[in-house]
Amino acid sequence: MYFLEKFFLYCSGSNLDILKKCPGEYNKYMGIGATVFFTGFFAFFAGAYALHTVFSSSIIAVLFGVVWGSMIFNLDRFIVSSMKKEGNFWIEFRLAFPRIILAILLAIIISKPLELKIFEPEINAELILMEQSIFKEQEDKVKARHQPRIDRLNKEIDKFRKEINVRTKKRDELQIVAQQEADGTGGSKRASLGPIFKIKKKHLDLAEEELALTVDTYQPLIDARLEEIKTIDTTLNSDLVNLERDKYNGLAARLYALRNISDKSDPINMANWFIMFLFMAIETAPLFVKLITSKGPYDDLLKVHEHTFAVFNLEQIAKLDHQAQEKIRLLTNRNSADNDALRVVNRKG
């Protein structure tokens, strides 16, 4: 217990020699010191986790966490120890206001990595959706490079097939007309293979020739374009397979996922604010404790100690100034005496 008391008093930034003369102040400054220590302790975990999400190395994360936690601890200790009680709340608050703003900024920085850890399951689920969306965008970009060429080829194929279909439809219609003329169901309504049938049969034969010529002309073009589309599809599939599928799991990605789930879920959004406010309260607690506590014996003794040092410093400066002036006066007198002696010697000579 003695070690913990001494350690927390050290964390508070108080002067232990002066504090020994004020045992009634121990609890206040132990509380301030404990708050400063645990703020740095939370900063250690926050910094370590934040760096672990970037490098995935426990050793680097722990080293950075120690450095970050030590920096926050020393900064908080300096902020608390530099605040002097003057007995006027508003004057003290005005002096402490910049430090309070700094404490709030530090609280936001410290709370964010811990929010990432607390909502890790929800963030991991959101990262999967974000990862799929990113992969979809990459695939769409790859397809966009080849799709115009495929669309143009398909349009040409449709054009060629349309020509063949037109000839085929015309042939089928003439074939029906000739058949109806032959069996008497159409045309002259007389079953006959006479002159009328022969004329219609001739038109049918011409249509057959035009269809055969059209197929012979366009079918090779259609086959060539289908083969080209097949080649493009092979290249497209190869490009899709060769896409880099790096895991989307960095610190920025997790922050972005946390923002997404906060926008989607009011409870998570409220929890984020509560966590941030909690750390703001923790980070600013030592400052507000010093602001709301009354001026105690420790503050009076500390002010006397500092004033004594200031007076002693002024006395030393005044003493040095006096000594310097005495030296200057003696040197001036000595130079004057030497000049008088020199003039006497010159007159005698």
Secondary structure, DSSP 8 states (H G I E B T S, - for coil): -HHHHHHHHHHTT--HHHHTT-GGGHHHHHHHHHHHHHHHHHHHHHHHHHHHHHH--HHHHHHHHHHHHHHHHHHHHHHHHH----S-HHHHHHHHHHHHHHHHHHHHHHHHHHHHHHTHHHHHHHHHHHHHHHHHHHHHHHHHHHHHHHHHHHHHHHHHHHHHHHHHHHHHHHHHHHHHHHHTSSTTSS---SHHHHHHHHHHHHHHHHHHHHHHHHHHHHHHHHHHHHHHHHHHHHHHHTS------SHHHHHHHHHHHHHH-HHHHHHHHHHHHHHHHHHHHHHHHHHHS---HHHHHHHHHHHHHHHHHHHHHHHHHHHHHHHHHHHHHHHHHHHHHHHHHHHH-
